[in-house]
Amino acid sequence: MAVKVIMPKLGMAMTEGTVVKWLKPDGARVEKGERIAVVMSKKITYEVEAPASGILRHAAAEKEVKPVGEVIAYIAEPGEVIPELEKVPAAPPVAEAPAPPPKEILATPAAKRLAKEHGIDLAQVTGTGPGGRITEKDVMAFIEARKAPPPPPRPPAKVIPFIGMRQAIAERMTQSLQTMAQVTITAEIDATELVRMREQLKGEFELTYTDMVVKAAAMALKKHPLLNSALIGEEIHLLEEIHIGVAVALEGGLIVPVVRDADKKSLKEIASETRRLAEGARAGTLTVDEVTGSTFTVTNLGMYGVDIFTPIINPPEVAILGVGRIVEKPACYQGQIVSRAMMHLSLTFDHRIVDGAPAAEFLRTVKELLENPYRLLL
């Protein structure tokens, strides 16, 4: 009896998936555990393995969307007939109605003569004369237009399917901008001590500036809980858990793995978790649960040479913190102009829920923590 291959449920939030690509053709012999298809939720991709050995029979086409738990293929014995895949008999051909008699074409004798000389079907010419009659001028215009046909459009160098992750990003970002009153404020911080502290700690464990910002944001959210809230119906829910999403750039888009309970983790634990999540994101091994449920997001474009930008909120969150590059430049420090490591932070917040003053207070707390980074070790 044929074994069913179903659309897997890759997390609690997943309801459907797309069959991105079949790794084995229909009718191929496959072995148990062999990878046979790539499926994609709106967050992650996953390689489906054969649950048994036998002949693979596709029950879904590439790019087809299937609900979780629905059959996408069967593994059958050689020669086994699968009733679900039997084709429906074709409907009998419908007798064609007799063609209507050809419509009389009104044209002047000169127009007919010119059309005959150039081998032109007058049915293709639009007449501008009385009653729609085709004139010699109409035929000449048709000839001129035919002399220089527009060049055919060049095919695109590459076509990227607008499905899965890319489609999910588009939908969420459009929804975010259409449903929120988003405002971005920025602050420049002196990151000199931050750089020094990271250099000191790198000998003990792997540490990035993003890890340090995540820790600072988690501590600041404890002090400013309105930034860690969600608008549910007509109520603003202040959330007890602080789950911080960390944006990770992939070749096909952007994914935001979640550091859960970031406020309860040490800086070293956060560094370890962000590294694990980033590696899983690039390897395509994260589950849906690992990329959902964030209450606040940190996105760092500093490694791309960006100073200031306007990040878009990931709904249903109410804020997102953007991190710019660290640059050595002249700054006023203790009454003197000296070289300091400076960095910009960009905070986008939903002005329906958070006013400018509390947003600025949150950003100032993050700034103070990053300028005095040893507090992150407490």
TIMAR-291913 format. One record per residue (C-alpha): residue in one letter; chain; x, z, y. Coordinates in Angstrom, 2 decimals, always signed. Layout:
<pts>
{"A", "A", {X, Z, Y}}
...
</pts>
This chain:
<pts>
{"M", "A", {+0.00, +0.00, +0.00}}
{"A", "A", {+1.32, -0.96, +3.42}}
{"V", "A", {+2.78, +1.82, +5.59}}
{"K", "A", {+1.60, +1.94, +9.21}}
{"V", "A", {+4.03, +1.99, +12.14}}
{"I", "A", {+2.31, +3.60, +15.13}}
{"M", "A", {+2.99, +3.82, +18.84}}
{"P", "A", {+4.89, +7.14, +19.05}}
{"K", "A", {+3.95, +9.99, +21.37}}
{"L", "A", {+7.19, +10.76, +23.19}}
{"G", "A", {+5.83, +13.70, +25.17}}
{"M", "A", {+2.69, +15.59, +26.07}}
{"A", "A", {+2.04, +13.39, +29.11}}
{"M", "A", {+2.29, +10.06, +27.27}}
{"T", "A", {-1.00, +8.25, +26.50}}
{"E", "A", {+0.15, +4.66, +25.94}}
{"G", "A", {+3.28, +2.60, +25.53}}
{"T", "A", {+4.52, -0.97, +25.74}}
{"V", "A", {+6.16, -2.89, +22.90}}
{"V", "A", {+9.14, -4.12, +24.94}}
{"K", "A", {+10.99, -5.98, +22.18}}
{"W", "A", {+10.93, -6.48, +18.43}}
{"L", "A", {+14.39, -5.93, +16.96}}
{"K", "A", {+13.30, -7.48, +13.64}}
{"P", "A", {+11.17, -10.64, +13.36}}
{"D", "A", {+7.78, -10.72, +11.72}}
{"G", "A", {+8.19, -11.14, +7.96}}
{"A", "A", {+11.73, -9.75, +7.85}}
{"R", "A", {+12.91, -7.35, +5.16}}
{"V", "A", {+13.70, -3.92, +6.66}}
{"E", "A", {+15.08, -0.69, +5.24}}
{"K", "A", {+13.80, +2.82, +5.89}}
{"G", "A", {+15.40, +4.23, +9.05}}
{"E", "A", {+16.35, +0.80, +10.38}}
{"R", "A", {+15.56, +0.20, +14.05}}
{"I", "A", {+12.75, -2.34, +14.31}}
{"A", "A", {+11.34, -2.19, +17.86}}
{"V", "A", {+11.88, -0.92, +21.39}}
{"V", "A", {+8.86, +0.73, +23.01}}
{"M", "A", {+8.55, +2.08, +26.53}}
{"S", "A", {+6.40, +4.64, +28.24}}
{"K", "A", {+6.20, +4.69, +32.01}}
{"K", "A", {+9.19, +7.01, +31.98}}
{"I", "A", {+11.55, +6.26, +29.11}}
{"T", "A", {+12.41, +3.74, +26.37}}
{"Y", "A", {+12.61, +4.55, +22.67}}
{"E", "A", {+13.77, +2.71, +19.55}}
{"V", "A", {+11.25, +2.87, +16.69}}
{"E", "A", {+12.63, +3.19, +13.16}}
{"A", "A", {+11.04, +1.83, +10.00}}
{"P", "A", {+9.21, +4.66, +8.16}}
{"A", "A", {+9.68, +2.85, +4.83}}
{"S", "A", {+11.43, -0.12, +3.24}}
{"G", "A", {+9.61, -3.41, +2.83}}
{"I", "A", {+8.40, -6.46, +4.70}}
{"L", "A", {+7.79, -5.96, +8.43}}
{"R", "A", {+4.51, -7.39, +9.74}}
{"H", "A", {+3.92, -7.21, +13.49}}
{"A", "A", {+0.55, -5.93, +14.70}}
{"A", "A", {+1.40, -6.12, +18.42}}
{"A", "A", {+3.04, -8.75, +20.57}}
{"E", "A", {+6.00, -8.15, +22.86}}
{"K", "A", {+4.86, -6.80, +26.28}}
{"E", "A", {+1.58, -5.62, +24.70}}
{"V", "A", {+0.36, -2.15, +25.70}}
{"K", "A", {-0.92, +0.09, +22.90}}
{"P", "A", {-2.43, +3.60, +23.02}}
{"V", "A", {-0.43, +6.41, +21.42}}
{"G", "A", {-1.17, +6.56, +17.69}}
{"E", "A", {-2.35, +2.95, +17.41}}
{"V", "A", {-0.74, +0.67, +14.82}}
{"I", "A", {+1.97, -1.68, +16.13}}
{"A", "A", {+3.23, -2.88, +12.73}}
{"Y", "A", {+2.98, -2.52, +8.95}}
{"I", "A", {+5.69, -2.20, +6.30}}
{"A", "A", {+4.29, -4.02, +3.26}}
{"E", "A", {+5.41, -4.85, -0.24}}
{"P", "A", {+6.53, -8.47, -0.85}}
{"G", "A", {+3.42, -10.66, -1.18}}
{"E", "A", {+1.06, -7.85, -0.12}}
{"V", "A", {-1.90, -8.99, +1.96}}
{"I", "A", {-2.79, -6.86, +4.98}}
{"P", "A", {-6.49, -7.34, +5.75}}
{"E", "A", {-6.09, -6.11, +9.35}}
{"L", "A", {-3.72, -9.01, +10.05}}
{"E", "A", {-5.85, -11.73, +8.48}}
{"K", "A", {-6.67, -14.34, +11.08}}
{"V", "A", {-10.27, -14.88, +12.15}}
{"P", "A", {-11.47, -18.33, +11.03}}
{"A", "A", {-11.39, -20.84, +13.84}}
{"A", "A", {-14.74, -21.77, +15.36}}
{"P", "A", {-16.00, -25.28, +14.55}}
{"P", "A", {-15.13, -27.84, +17.22}}
{"V", "A", {-17.77, -28.33, +19.86}}
{"A", "A", {-18.97, -31.89, +20.25}}
{"E", "A", {-17.88, -33.30, +23.58}}
{"A", "A", {-20.57, -34.41, +25.97}}
{"P", "A", {-20.47, -38.09, +26.86}}
{"A", "A", {-18.35, -38.77, +29.89}}
{"P", "A", {-20.33, -39.51, +33.09}}
{"P", "A", {-20.18, -43.07, +34.38}}
{"P", "A", {-17.29, -43.67, +36.77}}
{"K", "A", {-18.11, -42.96, +40.41}}
{"E", "A", {-18.11, -46.00, +42.68}}
{"I", "A", {-15.13, -45.99, +45.03}}
{"L", "A", {-15.84, -47.27, +48.51}}
{"A", "A", {-12.88, -49.10, +50.02}}
{"T", "A", {-12.27, -51.97, +52.40}}
{"P", "A", {-10.99, -55.27, +50.94}}
{"A", "A", {-7.64, -54.76, +52.70}}
{"A", "A", {-7.35, -51.29, +51.19}}
{"K", "A", {-8.12, -52.62, +47.70}}
{"R", "A", {-5.56, -55.42, +48.06}}
{"L", "A", {-2.83, -53.03, +49.27}}
{"A", "A", {-3.60, -50.54, +46.51}}
{"K", "A", {-3.36, -53.28, +43.89}}
{"E", "A", {+0.02, -54.46, +45.24}}
{"H", "A", {+1.47, -50.94, +44.94}}
{"G", "A", {-0.24, -49.98, +41.69}}
{"I", "A", {-2.27, -47.18, +43.29}}
{"D", "A", {-5.41, -45.71, +41.76}}
{"L", "A", {-7.87, -45.55, +44.66}}
{"A", "A", {-9.50, -42.52, +43.06}}
{"Q", "A", {-6.44, -40.53, +44.20}}
{"V", "A", {-6.79, -41.61, +47.84}}
{"T", "A", {-8.91, -39.70, +50.34}}
{"G", "A", {-10.99, -41.98, +52.54}}
{"T", "A", {-11.39, -41.34, +56.26}}
{"G", "A", {-13.62, -44.29, +57.08}}
{"P", "A", {-17.41, -44.21, +57.57}}
{"G", "A", {-19.14, -42.56, +54.61}}
{"G", "A", {-15.74, -41.68, +53.10}}
{"R", "A", {-14.70, -45.30, +52.76}}
{"I", "A", {-10.99, -45.82, +52.04}}
{"T", "A", {-9.23, -47.88, +54.68}}
{"E", "A", {-5.92, -49.72, +54.66}}
{"K", "A", {-4.54, -46.92, +56.84}}
{"D", "A", {-5.51, -44.35, +54.16}}
{"V", "A", {-3.64, -46.30, +51.48}}
{"M", "A", {-0.55, -46.61, +53.73}}
{"A", "A", {-0.58, -42.86, +54.33}}
{"F", "A", {-0.80, -42.29, +50.57}}
{"I", "A", {+2.17, -44.60, +49.99}}
{"E", "A", {+4.29, -42.80, +52.61}}
{"A", "A", {+3.45, -39.42, +51.17}}
{"R", "A", {+4.39, -40.59, +47.70}}
{"K", "A", {+7.79, -41.90, +48.80}}
{"A", "A", {+9.33, -38.45, +49.32}}
{"P", "A", {+7.82, -35.93, +46.91}}
{"P", "A", {+8.90, -32.36, +47.53}}
{"P", "A", {+11.72, -31.22, +45.26}}
{"P", "A", {+10.57, -29.12, +42.34}}
{"P", "A", {+11.11, -25.38, +42.84}}
{"R", "A", {+14.34, -24.10, +41.34}}
{"P", "A", {+13.83, -21.70, +38.46}}
{"P", "A", {+14.89, -18.12, +39.20}}
{"A", "A", {+18.34, -17.10, +38.00}}
{"K", "A", {+16.84, -14.11, +36.22}}
{"V", "A", {+13.34, -12.77, +35.60}}
{"I", "A", {+12.83, -9.00, +35.32}}
{"P", "A", {+9.51, -7.98, +33.68}}
{"F", "A", {+7.48, -5.80, +36.04}}
{"I", "A", {+6.51, -3.31, +33.35}}
{"G", "A", {+7.40, +0.15, +32.12}}
{"M", "A", {+9.77, +2.11, +34.36}}
{"R", "A", {+9.87, -0.43, +37.20}}
{"Q", "A", {+6.07, -0.62, +37.31}}
{"A", "A", {+5.76, +3.17, +37.15}}
{"I", "A", {+8.17, +3.58, +40.08}}
{"A", "A", {+6.20, +1.05, +42.14}}
{"E", "A", {+2.88, +2.73, +41.38}}
{"R", "A", {+4.09, +6.25, +42.13}}
{"M", "A", {+5.94, +5.35, +45.32}}
{"T", "A", {+2.98, +3.34, +46.65}}
{"Q", "A", {+0.61, +6.18, +45.77}}
{"S", "A", {+2.98, +8.66, +47.42}}
{"L", "A", {+3.14, +6.80, +50.73}}
{"Q", "A", {-0.59, +6.03, +50.78}}
{"T", "A", {-1.79, +9.57, +50.07}}
{"M", "A", {+0.67, +11.74, +52.02}}
{"A", "A", {+1.68, +12.23, +55.65}}
{"Q", "A", {+5.41, +12.03, +54.99}}
{"V", "A", {+7.94, +13.13, +57.62}}
{"T", "A", {+11.73, +13.25, +57.28}}
{"I", "A", {+14.01, +15.67, +59.12}}
{"T", "A", {+17.80, +15.82, +58.84}}
{"A", "A", {+20.56, +18.35, +59.32}}
{"E", "A", {+24.33, +18.03, +59.34}}
{"I", "A", {+26.22, +20.74, +57.49}}
{"D", "A", {+29.84, +21.79, +57.40}}
{"A", "A", {+30.73, +21.27, +53.73}}
{"T", "A", {+34.38, +22.32, +54.02}}
{"E", "A", {+33.91, +25.53, +52.03}}
{"L", "A", {+31.67, +23.70, +49.58}}
{"V", "A", {+34.48, +21.24, +48.84}}
{"R", "A", {+37.01, +24.07, +48.52}}
{"M", "A", {+34.78, +26.07, +46.18}}
{"R", "A", {+34.12, +23.07, +43.94}}
{"E", "A", {+37.85, +22.40, +43.62}}
{"Q", "A", {+38.37, +26.03, +42.58}}
{"L", "A", {+35.56, +26.00, +40.00}}
{"K", "A", {+36.34, +22.58, +38.47}}
{"G", "A", {+39.06, +24.23, +36.40}}
{"E", "A", {+36.45, +26.47, +34.78}}
{"F", "A", {+33.59, +23.99, +34.19}}
{"E", "A", {+32.45, +20.53, +35.24}}
{"L", "A", {+30.69, +20.78, +38.59}}
{"T", "A", {+29.21, +18.23, +41.00}}
{"Y", "A", {+27.96, +18.55, +44.55}}
{"T", "A", {+24.49, +17.71, +43.25}}
{"D", "A", {+24.64, +20.80, +41.00}}
{"M", "A", {+25.48, +22.94, +44.02}}
{"V", "A", {+22.64, +21.48, +46.08}}
{"V", "A", {+20.19, +22.04, +43.20}}
{"K", "A", {+21.23, +25.71, +43.05}}
{"A", "A", {+20.91, +26.07, +46.84}}
{"A", "A", {+17.49, +24.39, +46.82}}
{"A", "A", {+16.27, +26.67, +44.04}}
{"M", "A", {+17.37, +29.76, +45.97}}
{"A", "A", {+15.78, +28.44, +49.18}}
{"L", "A", {+12.49, +27.69, +47.41}}
{"K", "A", {+12.24, +31.35, +46.39}}
{"K", "A", {+12.36, +32.22, +50.09}}
{"H", "A", {+10.09, +29.34, +51.22}}
{"P", "A", {+7.46, +28.95, +48.45}}
{"L", "A", {+5.30, +26.53, +50.45}}
{"L", "A", {+7.90, +23.84, +49.73}}
{"N", "A", {+7.37, +24.53, +46.02}}
{"S", "A", {+3.63, +23.88, +45.98}}
{"A", "A", {+1.11, +21.20, +45.04}}
{"L", "A", {-2.18, +20.09, +46.56}}
{"I", "A", {-4.83, +20.35, +43.83}}
{"G", "A", {-8.21, +19.14, +45.08}}
{"E", "A", {-8.85, +21.13, +48.25}}
{"E", "A", {-6.42, +23.95, +47.36}}
{"I", "A", {-2.70, +24.40, +47.94}}
{"H", "A", {-1.23, +25.95, +44.81}}
{"L", "A", {+1.99, +27.90, +45.31}}
{"L", "A", {+3.85, +27.43, +42.03}}
{"E", "A", {+5.63, +30.31, +40.31}}
{"E", "A", {+8.04, +28.12, +38.33}}
{"I", "A", {+10.81, +26.26, +40.13}}
{"H", "A", {+11.55, +23.08, +38.19}}
{"I", "A", {+13.89, +20.78, +40.10}}
{"G", "A", {+14.02, +17.07, +39.36}}
{"V", "A", {+17.40, +15.37, +39.77}}
{"A", "A", {+17.23, +11.64, +40.41}}
{"V", "A", {+19.46, +9.54, +38.11}}
{"A", "A", {+20.01, +5.84, +38.78}}
{"L", "A", {+19.73, +3.51, +35.78}}
{"E", "A", {+20.22, -0.22, +35.50}}
{"G", "A", {+16.46, -0.78, +35.21}}
{"G", "A", {+15.33, +1.72, +37.83}}
{"L", "A", {+15.31, +5.41, +38.62}}
{"I", "A", {+14.52, +8.36, +36.37}}
{"V", "A", {+14.15, +12.02, +37.37}}
{"P", "A", {+15.09, +14.49, +34.61}}
{"V", "A", {+13.99, +18.06, +35.25}}
{"V", "A", {+16.08, +21.23, +35.41}}
{"R", "A", {+13.49, +23.81, +34.41}}
{"D", "A", {+13.53, +27.32, +35.89}}
{"A", "A", {+16.44, +26.37, +38.11}}
{"D", "A", {+16.07, +29.59, +40.09}}
{"K", "A", {+16.80, +31.62, +36.94}}
{"K", "A", {+19.89, +29.63, +35.95}}
{"S", "A", {+23.45, +30.28, +37.08}}
{"L", "A", {+25.43, +27.53, +38.79}}
{"K", "A", {+27.33, +26.94, +35.55}}
{"E", "A", {+24.08, +26.65, +33.57}}
{"I", "A", {+22.65, +24.20, +36.10}}
{"A", "A", {+25.83, +22.10, +35.93}}
{"S", "A", {+25.64, +22.01, +32.13}}
{"E", "A", {+21.94, +21.10, +32.17}}
{"T", "A", {+22.21, +18.33, +34.77}}
{"R", "A", {+25.12, +16.80, +32.83}}
{"R", "A", {+23.13, +16.89, +29.57}}
{"L", "A", {+20.07, +15.36, +31.22}}
{"A", "A", {+22.07, +12.64, +32.98}}
{"E", "A", {+23.78, +11.66, +29.73}}
{"G", "A", {+20.42, +11.59, +27.95}}
{"A", "A", {+18.92, +9.48, +30.72}}
{"R", "A", {+21.67, +6.86, +30.48}}
{"A", "A", {+21.53, +6.88, +26.68}}
{"G", "A", {+17.73, +6.58, +26.69}}
{"T", "A", {+17.26, +9.66, +24.54}}
{"L", "A", {+15.22, +11.88, +26.89}}
{"T", "A", {+11.67, +12.81, +25.95}}
{"V", "A", {+8.73, +12.47, +28.32}}
{"D", "A", {+8.63, +16.27, +28.63}}
{"E", "A", {+12.20, +16.25, +29.97}}
{"V", "A", {+11.25, +13.91, +32.84}}
{"T", "A", {+7.91, +15.42, +33.87}}
{"G", "A", {+6.74, +18.66, +35.47}}
{"S", "A", {+9.19, +18.93, +38.39}}
{"T", "A", {+8.06, +20.94, +41.43}}
{"F", "A", {+10.78, +19.73, +43.83}}
{"T", "A", {+13.32, +16.88, +43.71}}
{"V", "A", {+16.94, +16.42, +44.78}}
{"T", "A", {+18.33, +12.89, +45.18}}
{"N", "A", {+21.98, +12.20, +46.05}}
{"L", "A", {+23.11, +8.87, +47.49}}
{"G", "A", {+26.41, +10.19, +48.79}}
{"M", "A", {+28.38, +8.47, +46.05}}
{"Y", "A", {+27.11, +5.14, +47.45}}
{"G", "A", {+28.47, +5.83, +50.94}}
{"V", "A", {+25.05, +6.75, +52.40}}
{"D", "A", {+24.87, +9.34, +55.19}}
{"I", "A", {+21.15, +9.68, +56.03}}
{"F", "A", {+18.05, +8.22, +54.36}}
{"T", "A", {+14.31, +8.85, +53.99}}
{"P", "A", {+13.57, +9.79, +50.37}}
{"I", "A", {+9.99, +9.33, +49.16}}
{"I", "A", {+8.19, +12.34, +47.70}}
{"N", "A", {+7.51, +12.34, +43.98}}
{"P", "A", {+3.82, +13.36, +43.71}}
{"P", "A", {+2.33, +15.90, +43.19}}
{"E", "A", {+5.36, +17.60, +44.80}}
{"V", "A", {+5.28, +18.22, +48.55}}
{"A", "A", {+8.96, +17.71, +49.40}}
{"I", "A", {+12.19, +16.03, +48.35}}
{"L", "A", {+15.77, +16.67, +49.51}}
{"G", "A", {+18.18, +13.79, +50.04}}
{"V", "A", {+21.95, +14.34, +50.00}}
{"G", "A", {+24.43, +12.16, +51.88}}
{"R", "A", {+28.16, +11.64, +51.49}}
{"I", "A", {+30.82, +14.15, +52.51}}
{"V", "A", {+33.06, +12.78, +55.27}}
{"E", "A", {+36.17, +14.23, +56.87}}
{"K", "A", {+35.76, +14.00, +60.67}}
{"P", "A", {+36.47, +15.91, +63.89}}
{"A", "A", {+34.13, +18.86, +64.46}}
{"C", "A", {+33.98, +21.92, +66.65}}
{"Y", "A", {+34.97, +24.96, +64.56}}
{"Q", "A", {+35.62, +28.40, +66.02}}
{"G", "A", {+36.04, +26.91, +69.49}}
{"Q", "A", {+38.51, +24.21, +68.45}}
{"I", "A", {+38.20, +20.53, +67.51}}
{"V", "A", {+39.50, +20.28, +63.96}}
{"S", "A", {+38.99, +18.07, +60.91}}
{"R", "A", {+36.08, +19.31, +58.76}}
{"A", "A", {+34.19, +17.97, +55.74}}
{"M", "A", {+30.69, +17.16, +57.02}}
{"M", "A", {+27.54, +16.14, +55.14}}
{"H", "A", {+23.93, +15.26, +56.04}}
{"L", "A", {+20.79, +16.49, +54.29}}
{"S", "A", {+17.48, +14.62, +54.61}}
{"L", "A", {+14.28, +16.54, +53.84}}
{"T", "A", {+11.04, +14.61, +53.45}}
{"F", "A", {+7.90, +16.78, +53.37}}
{"D", "A", {+4.14, +16.28, +53.24}}
{"H", "A", {+2.93, +17.20, +56.73}}
{"R", "A", {-0.60, +17.78, +55.42}}
{"I", "A", {+0.69, +20.90, +53.68}}
{"V", "A", {+3.95, +21.82, +55.40}}
{"D", "A", {+4.40, +21.85, +59.17}}
{"G", "A", {+7.66, +20.99, +60.88}}
{"A", "A", {+8.72, +24.59, +61.55}}
{"P", "A", {+8.55, +25.89, +57.93}}
{"A", "A", {+10.19, +22.67, +56.73}}
{"A", "A", {+13.00, +23.21, +59.24}}
{"E", "A", {+13.35, +26.84, +58.14}}
{"F", "A", {+13.74, +25.74, +54.52}}
{"L", "A", {+16.35, +23.15, +55.49}}
{"R", "A", {+18.22, +25.76, +57.54}}
{"T", "A", {+18.31, +28.11, +54.52}}
{"V", "A", {+19.76, +25.33, +52.35}}
{"K", "A", {+22.30, +24.58, +55.08}}
{"E", "A", {+23.36, +28.23, +55.31}}
{"L", "A", {+23.76, +28.48, +51.54}}
{"L", "A", {+25.89, +25.36, +51.32}}
{"E", "A", {+28.04, +26.39, +54.27}}
{"N", "A", {+28.58, +29.76, +52.58}}
{"P", "A", {+28.65, +28.49, +48.99}}
{"Y", "A", {+29.98, +31.62, +47.30}}
{"R", "A", {+26.44, +32.99, +47.63}}
{"L", "A", {+25.49, +30.38, +45.00}}
{"L", "A", {+27.40, +32.45, +42.44}}
{"L", "A", {+25.25, +35.54, +42.97}}
</pts>
